[in-house]
Amino acid sequence: MDIHSWRLRTLLSAVEARLDASAEDDGERQRNRAKLYAPPPGHVKKQAAGRVRGQGMDLESVRAMMSQMSAQDAQIGRAVSG
């Protein structure tokens, strides 16, 4: 069996299975899984372009957007059926 030809998901599954088999309890299994899938040290998550971190929509903005979308859906529904 040549593990060099395996896909990443297959490799991770194999490593996870070995770690699970060697773990003594469920807590150790969870810690092992967290270490396996954790980002590498020093990794910085990239932000989406144009979005300032920590500034989401407030509830009123969400309600206004949903209202606009509902109105557009109604217009499209009338156009398609009528």
N, C-alpha and C positions, 0 to 999 in steps of 0.2 A: 504494500500500500504506500503510495507516494503522496505524502501530505502537502508537498509543494504545489500540487495541482488542485488542491481544495480551494473553494471559495471562502471568503472571510467568514460568512455566516456559519459554514460548516466547521471551520476551525474554532470559532467561538463556542459553538455547541459542544464540540469535543472537549475543549478545555473546561467548559462549565460542567459537563458530565463527570470529568475526572475530579474536579474540585468538590462536587456534590458527593461523590463516592468517598472522598477522603475526609469530609467534614464529620465532626462528631455530633453536632446537633443542628437544629434549624437556624439558630442565631448565627452560627459559623457559616452556614450556607449563604445566608443573606449578606453577611460581611464580605465573603469571597465574591459573590455576584456583584456587589457594589464596587469592589476594587477592580474587577474584571472590566466592567463597563464604564468606569469613571474616565473623564477626559485626562489626557496626559498632564503632568505637572507643568505649570506655566502657560497652559492653554487659556486663551482669552476668547470668549464667545463674541462673534461678530454681530453687530446690530444691523437691522434692516436699514437700507439707505433712506435718508430723509426723515427718519423718525427719531425724535429726541427721547432718550431713555426716561422712563418714569412718567411720561405724559400720555395717558390713555384718554379715552372719551369719558366724560361724566355721564351720569344717568340720563339727564335731560337731552344731551346730544344723541345718545343711543335711541331714546324714544322718538326724537324728531326724525332720525334716519330711518327707523322702522316704519314710521308713519309715511314718509316719502316713498319707501319701497312698496308699502301696501297699496298706495295710490297708483304707483306705476304698474303693479301687478294687475290691479283692477282695469286700468286702461288697456293693457295688453290683452287681458281676457275678453274685454268688449270688442277689441279690434279683431281678434281671432274668431270669436263666435258670431260676430254680427257683420 
